[in-house]
Amino acid sequence: MSYDRYVAICKPLHYTTIMSQAICRRLISGCWILTLFLIVPPLGFVLTLEFCEFELDHFACDSKPILKASCTDTSLIEEMAPYCSAFILLVTLSFVFWSYGSIIRTILGFPSAQEKKRAFSTCSSHIIVVSITYGCCIFIYIKPSAKDEMSSNKAVTLLATSISPMLNPFIYTLRNKQVKSALNDLLKKLLPLGPHR
């Protein structure tokens, strides 16, 4: 998404040729392949664990609750998981920073304030989603021990897995003029302002 915004703002005349279906498939495939290469080694170790508890203190089947339920030594996996998570987060986050750094440089070069405002509004929804997602992932996965208290992770996992995706339609559509107009009309009906006649 950040690359899409980069191409749309920094190379608008070449957008249709650069963001072809083949490029989109390559970007998605690259993300999946990189993630699988980093997830498979820790998963191989998790599959060899023995479990004392068969009830997870979590609402999702995430790595830390699984490690907490194990009665075998999980120190190797606990050491490996933050490095894999940090690698994925840093690589993707550096790409997002590069994209938005280029976007900001391009936007600041626009001559009119109206063009700058329009370009920034194009990126604002994606920046909100990225901030929520990366903030949650950093909090959940780059912490020292799986034996830590899970209650804070449950709330953040709920934000990352449920609330953030539910907010996406609102975040992305509130830029749309028709949606803003419909929302204003609804609010006027629900909250009548001024004296009734």
Residue pairs with C-beta under 8 A, 6 or more apart in sequence:
1 126
1 129
1 130
2 95
2 96
2 99
2 100
2 126
2 130
3 27
3 95
3 99
4 19
5 99
5 100
5 103
5 122
5 123
5 126
6 99
6 100
6 102
6 103
7 14
7 15
7 18
7 19
8 15
8 122
9 103
9 106
9 107
9 119
9 122
9 123
10 102
10 103
10 106
11 18
31 92
34 88
34 91
35 88
38 84
38 87
38 88
39 84
41 80
41 84
42 63
42 77
42 80
42 81
42 84
45 76
45 77
45 80
46 63
46 66
46 67
46 77
49 66
49 67
49 70
49 72
49 74
50 70
50 71
50 72
51 69
51 70
51 71
52 69
52 70
52 71
53 68
53 69
53 71
54 69
55 69
56 65
56 66
56 69
57 65
57 68
57 69
57 150
58 64
58 65
58 150
58 153
58 154
58 157
59 154
59 157
59 158
60 157
60 161
62 140
62 153
62 157
63 77
63 81
63 141
63 146
64 140
64 146
64 148
64 150
64 153
65 146
65 150
67 74
67 77
67 78
67 146
67 147
68 146
68 147
68 150
74 146
78 144
78 145
78 146
81 141
81 146
82 141
82 142
82 143
82 144
85 137
85 141
85 142
86 142
89 134
89 137
89 138
89 141
89 142
93 134
96 130
96 134
100 123
100 127
103 119
103 123
106 119
107 116
107 119
107 120
108 116
110 116
110 119
121 175
122 175
124 175
125 171
125 172
125 174
125 175
128 171
129 164
129 167
129 168
129 171
132 159
132 160
132 164
132 167
133 160
133 164
136 156
136 157
136 159
136 160
136 164
137 160
139 152
139 153
139 156
140 153
140 156
140 157
140 160
173 179
174 180
174 183
